[in-house]
Amino acid sequence: MATNKDTAQIIYTKHIGLASTDGRNFRKTVMDEIMATCGCTLAASATFYNNCKKAGAPIEGLGRAPVAPGTRKPNATKSTNDELQADNDCFTVVEMLKHNDGYTAGRCRSYLMQGDASEAFDDRIKYKPPTIWVMISGLGPNHGDAFKLWGAEKVIKQYIPEVEVIVEKDPVLEY
């Protein structure tokens, strides 16, 4: 009685003529027949196919093209630029909340690219909110901080509603 390994070798040899004309179809044909004959999974049939291929002589048209000695392969896992982006090279969209004594930053989000920040700004003002929205270059203030530009930060876009709503400051919880 033949084992699955022997059966796979017989099937591989039976279809060897297809290998030189259509390598991809050869692999599929052999693996499909191994799965049907041996009743195994796709992964098992791939293992049988690979073992048959290793055991036999190299066949023209099968496998990857040979790489010339000394050829460098590109390494996709290593990053060539490990530097962080400078704070002033990013863009921030800030909601400014009006209080009786000035403005504080409400919701804010920073982006690495100006186009992304500009799209977010346009989405925020689409429905004419009752608060001021500002797009600046740089990181900007944190939520709850007084709105003030630092260093090289500058306002790029600004939306001021016709009527601003005055928002009460959140009370500080005491424990």
C-alpha positions as CSV (number, residue, x, y, z in Angstrom):
1,M,0.0,0.0,0.0
2,A,1.4,3.4,-1.0
3,T,1.8,6.2,1.4
4,N,0.5,9.7,0.8
5,K,4.1,10.8,0.1
6,D,4.5,8.1,-2.5
7,T,1.2,9.0,-4.1
8,A,2.2,12.7,-4.2
9,Q,5.5,11.7,-6.0
10,I,3.6,9.7,-8.6
11,I,1.2,12.6,-9.3
12,Y,4.1,15.0,-9.5
13,T,5.9,12.8,-12.0
14,K,2.7,12.3,-14.0
15,H,2.3,16.0,-14.7
16,I,6.0,16.9,-15.1
17,G,5.5,17.7,-18.8
18,L,3.3,20.7,-17.9
19,A,6.0,22.2,-15.7
20,S,8.2,23.6,-18.6
21,T,5.2,25.2,-20.4
22,D,3.1,26.6,-17.5
23,G,4.7,26.4,-14.1
24,R,1.8,28.0,-12.2
25,N,-0.8,25.7,-13.7
26,F,1.5,22.7,-13.0
27,R,1.7,23.6,-9.3
28,K,-2.1,24.1,-9.1
29,T,-2.8,20.8,-11.0
30,V,-0.5,18.7,-8.9
31,M,-1.7,20.2,-5.6
32,D,-5.4,19.8,-6.6
33,E,-4.9,16.2,-7.5
34,I,-2.9,15.4,-4.3
35,M,-5.8,17.0,-2.3
36,A,-8.4,14.9,-4.1
37,T,-6.5,11.6,-4.1
38,C,-5.0,11.8,-0.6
39,G,-7.9,13.6,1.1
40,C,-5.6,16.2,2.6
41,T,-5.8,20.0,3.1
42,L,-4.3,22.6,0.8
43,A,-1.5,23.2,3.3
44,A,-0.6,19.5,3.4
45,S,-0.8,19.2,-0.4
46,A,1.6,22.2,-0.7
47,T,4.0,20.5,1.6
48,F,3.8,17.3,-0.4
49,Y,4.4,19.3,-3.6
50,N,7.4,21.1,-2.1
51,N,9.0,17.9,-0.9
52,C,8.6,16.3,-4.4
53,K,10.1,19.4,-6.0
54,K,13.1,19.3,-3.6
55,A,13.6,15.5,-4.2
56,G,13.7,15.8,-8.0
57,A,16.1,17.6,-10.3
58,P,15.6,21.3,-11.0
59,I,13.1,21.9,-13.8
60,E,13.3,24.9,-16.1
61,G,10.3,27.2,-15.5
62,L,9.7,26.2,-11.9
63,G,10.6,28.3,-8.9
64,R,11.9,31.9,-8.7
65,A,14.3,33.4,-11.2
66,P,17.9,33.0,-9.9
67,V,19.4,36.1,-8.3
68,A,22.9,37.0,-9.5
69,P,25.6,36.9,-6.8
70,G,26.3,40.2,-5.2
71,T,22.8,41.6,-5.9
72,R,21.4,43.4,-2.9
73,K,17.8,42.8,-2.0
74,P,15.7,45.7,-0.9
75,N,14.9,45.5,2.8
76,A,11.3,46.5,3.4
77,T,11.5,46.1,7.1
78,K,14.1,48.7,7.9
79,S,13.1,52.3,7.8
80,T,15.5,54.7,6.2
81,N,14.1,57.7,8.1
82,D,13.8,57.3,11.8
83,E,13.6,61.0,12.5
84,L,10.6,62.5,14.2
85,Q,8.7,65.3,12.6
86,A,9.3,68.7,14.2
87,D,6.4,70.1,16.2
88,N,6.2,73.2,13.9
89,D,5.9,71.0,10.8
90,C,2.6,69.6,11.9
91,F,-0.9,71.1,11.8
92,T,-3.6,71.3,14.4
93,V,-7.3,72.0,14.3
94,V,-8.6,73.7,17.5
95,E,-12.1,74.5,18.7
96,M,-12.0,77.7,20.8
97,L,-14.6,77.9,23.5
98,K,-15.6,81.4,24.5
99,H,-15.9,82.2,28.3
100,N,-16.8,85.4,30.1
101,D,-13.0,86.0,30.6
102,G,-11.5,84.8,27.4
103,Y,-11.0,81.7,25.3
104,T,-9.8,78.2,26.0
105,A,-9.0,75.3,23.7
106,G,-11.8,72.8,23.4
107,R,-11.4,69.8,21.1
108,C,-8.1,69.8,19.2
109,R,-6.3,67.3,16.9
110,S,-2.9,67.4,15.3
111,Y,-2.1,66.1,11.8
112,L,1.2,65.4,10.1
113,M,0.0,66.8,6.7
114,Q,-1.6,70.1,6.0
115,G,-4.1,68.5,3.6
116,D,-5.5,66.2,6.3
117,A,-5.8,69.1,8.7
118,S,-7.5,71.2,6.1
119,E,-10.1,68.5,5.4
120,A,-10.8,68.0,9.1
121,F,-11.2,71.8,9.5
122,D,-13.7,71.9,6.6
123,D,-15.7,69.0,8.1
124,R,-15.8,70.8,11.5
125,I,-17.3,74.0,10.1
126,K,-19.6,72.3,7.6
127,Y,-22.8,72.8,9.7
128,K,-22.0,76.3,11.0
129,P,-21.2,75.5,14.6
130,P,-21.6,78.2,17.3
131,T,-17.9,78.0,18.3
132,I,-14.7,79.3,16.7
133,W,-12.5,76.8,14.8
134,V,-8.9,77.5,14.0
135,M,-6.3,75.6,11.9
136,I,-2.8,76.4,12.9
137,S,0.7,75.2,12.0
138,G,2.3,73.6,15.0
139,L,1.0,71.6,18.0
140,G,-1.1,74.3,19.6
141,P,-2.6,74.3,23.1
142,N,-4.0,71.3,25.0
143,H,-7.7,70.9,25.9
144,G,-8.6,73.5,28.5
145,D,-5.6,75.7,28.1
146,A,-5.9,79.4,27.2
147,F,-5.6,79.8,23.4
148,K,-2.2,81.4,22.7
149,L,0.2,80.8,19.8
150,W,3.8,79.9,20.7
151,G,7.0,80.3,18.7
152,A,6.6,79.7,15.0
153,E,2.9,78.7,15.2
154,K,0.6,80.7,13.0
155,V,-3.1,80.7,12.0
156,I,-3.8,79.2,8.6
157,K,-7.6,79.0,8.5
158,Q,-10.2,80.5,10.9
159,Y,-14.0,80.2,11.2
160,I,-15.9,82.7,13.3
161,P,-19.6,82.2,13.7
162,E,-22.1,85.0,13.4
163,V,-23.3,84.4,17.0
164,E,-20.9,82.8,19.5
165,V,-22.1,80.8,22.4
166,I,-20.6,81.6,25.8
167,V,-19.6,78.3,27.5
168,E,-19.2,78.0,31.3
169,K,-15.9,76.7,32.5
170,D,-15.9,73.2,34.0
171,P,-15.9,73.5,37.8
172,V,-12.9,71.8,39.4
173,L,-13.9,68.8,41.4
174,E,-12.7,68.9,45.0
175,Y,-12.1,65.6,46.8
